[in-house]
Amino acid sequence: MTFWHIFLAFFIPGIVGYGGGPASIPLVENEVVDRYEWMSTEEFSEVLALANALPGPIATKMAGFIGFDQGGWFGAVVGIFASVAPSLLLMILLLKLLLKYKDSQNVKWMTILVRPTIAVLLGIMAYQFFFSSYENSGWLQSLLLVGASYLFLVRLKIHPAFVIVGALTYGGIFL
């Protein structure tokens, strides 16, 4: 049953997570943290940070790690397959349809209307991560990491991978 749950935990967000890997992360969090209770929000945020720090698609790396954590090597294979299967199947089945209607005004409107939903889901997740950080590390540490991240990402234009590695190093040493 565990492998079936691993499959569902990553297949369902892959099906309904329109907009790519970042759009499916809140859905994966819902499955992993709330539905199956495999990890806490804090643990999930650590897995997300690690997945962000490594090269490649975020959702696939998270599926591999969480699948391995829950079901060993076969769980990792199931999780990775479940995270890529929806895109793979839809790409194969809908490629012709997509090419036929790619310039359609309805498709463009659908994409425009989905963006605010993705922004709200990511905002909610960011708030939950910040609140979890505040509860576990205190407001000073949280504010320091948020301020430093803003400085490095927005002002100094440092690549996000380096900022994440820096935050992981800081957390490993001081938290």
C-alpha positions in Angstrom: 0.0 0.0 0.0 2.9 2.4 0.7 4.0 2.3 -2.9 0.5 3.0 -4.1 0.4 6.0 -1.8 3.8 7.2 -3.0 2.5 6.9 -6.5 -0.7 8.9 -5.7 1.2 11.5 -3.7 3.2 12.5 -6.7 1.0 11.5 -9.6 -2.0 13.6 -8.5 0.0 16.9 -8.2 1.6 16.1 -11.5 -1.9 15.9 -13.1 -3.4 19.0 -11.6 -0.3 21.1 -11.1 -0.6 23.2 -14.2 2.3 25.5 -14.6 5.4 23.4 -14.0 7.3 22.1 -10.9 6.9 25.2 -8.7 3.1 25.1 -9.2 2.9 21.5 -8.1 5.0 22.0 -4.9 2.1 23.2 -2.7 0.1 20.2 -4.0 2.9 17.8 -3.1 3.2 19.4 0.3 -0.5 18.9 0.8 -0.1 15.2 0.0 3.1 14.5 1.9 2.5 16.7 5.0 -1.3 16.8 5.4 -2.7 13.7 3.8 -0.1 11.0 4.4 1.7 12.7 7.3 5.1 11.4 6.2 6.9 14.6 7.3 6.3 17.9 9.1 6.1 21.3 7.3 9.6 22.0 8.6 11.0 18.7 7.2 9.2 19.3 3.9 10.8 22.8 3.7 14.2 21.3 4.3 13.6 18.8 1.4 12.4 21.6 -0.8 15.5 23.7 0.0 17.8 20.7 -0.7 15.9 20.0 -4.0 16.3 23.7 -5.0 20.0 23.6 -4.3 20.6 20.6 -6.6 20.5 20.8 -10.4 17.4 19.5 -12.2 13.7 19.5 -11.8 12.6 20.2 -8.2 9.5 18.0 -8.1 11.4 15.0 -9.4 14.2 15.3 -6.9 11.6 15.7 -4.1 9.7 12.6 -5.3 12.9 10.6 -5.4 13.9 11.6 -1.9 10.5 11.3 -0.3 9.9 8.0 -2.1 13.2 6.6 -0.9 12.4 7.9 2.6 9.1 6.0 2.6 9.8 2.9 0.5 13.5 2.5 -0.1 14.9 2.3 -3.6 11.7 1.0 -5.1 9.8 3.8 -3.4 12.2 6.3 -5.1 11.6 4.8 -8.5 7.8 4.9 -7.9 8.0 8.5 -6.8 10.1 9.6 -9.7 8.0 7.7 -12.2 4.8 9.2 -10.7 6.2 12.7 -10.8 7.1 12.5 -14.5 4.4 10.2 -15.8 1.6 12.8 -16.0 3.8 15.2 -18.1 5.1 12.4 -20.2 1.7 10.9 -20.9 0.1 14.3 -21.6 3.0 15.4 -23.8 2.6 12.3 -25.9 -1.2 12.4 -26.1 -1.7 16.1 -26.4 1.2 17.3 -28.5 -0.8 17.4 -31.7 -3.7 19.2 -30.0 -1.4 21.7 -28.4 0.3 22.5 -31.7 -3.0 23.0 -33.4 -4.3 25.5 -30.8 -1.1 27.1 -29.5 -2.1 30.5 -31.0 -5.7 30.3 -29.8 -6.9 33.2 -27.7 -8.7 30.8 -25.3 -5.4 29.0 -24.5 -3.7 32.3 -23.9 -6.5 33.4 -21.6 -6.4 30.1 -19.7 -2.7 30.6 -19.0 -3.3 34.2 -17.9 -6.1 33.1 -15.5 -4.1 30.3 -13.9 -1.1 32.5 -13.0 -2.8 34.3 -10.1 -3.8 30.9 -8.6 -0.3 29.7 -8.7 0.9 32.9 -7.1 -1.6 32.5 -4.3 -0.6 28.9 -3.7 3.1 29.8 -3.6 2.4 32.8 -1.3 0.5 30.5 1.1 3.3 28.0 1.1 5.9 30.8 1.7 3.9 32.1 4.6 3.7 28.6 6.1 7.4 28.2 5.7 8.1 31.6 7.2 5.8 30.9 10.2 7.4 27.5 10.7 10.8 29.2 10.7 9.6 31.9 13.1 8.3 29.2 15.5 11.4 27.0 15.4 14.2 29.6 15.0 12.8 32.8 16.3 12.0 36.1 14.6 15.7 37.4 14.5 17.0 34.3 12.6 14.0 34.3 10.3 14.3 38.0 9.6 18.0 37.7 9.0 17.6 34.9 6.5 14.7 36.7 4.7 16.7 40.0 4.5 19.9 38.3 3.4 18.0 36.3 0.8 16.4 39.5 -0.6 19.7 41.3 -0.7 21.5 38.5 -2.5 18.7 37.6 -4.9 17.2 40.9 -5.8 19.9 43.5 -5.2 23.1 41.6 -5.9 21.6 39.2 -8.5 23.3 36.2 -7.1 22.1 32.8 -8.5 19.4 31.2 -6.2 21.3 28.0 -5.9 24.2 29.9 -4.2 21.8 31.6 -1.8 20.1 28.3 -0.9 23.5 26.7 -0.3 24.5 29.7 1.9 21.2 29.5 3.8 21.7 25.7 4.3 25.3 26.3 5.5 24.1 29.0 7.9 21.3 26.8 9.2 23.7 23.9 9.6 26.1 25.9 11.7 23.9 28.3 13.7 20.5 26.7 14.0 
